[in-house]
């Protein structure tokens, strides 16, 4: 977590990290800024953000997904 102008913000290196942490606000920002919701991570299983949401039980992430266009 970093602080900018007195506000604490999370700085994730990938959309996967935001999903793994259940950070829906940062996830929405990353998607709005062009992060691909179909991006594969570099684990042996090649998970997408949705795979991680299901694995981590981040139930709010699929709800946000319905708004991704």
Order of alpha helices (4+ residues) and beta strands (2+ residues): beta-beta-alpha-alpha-alpha-alpha
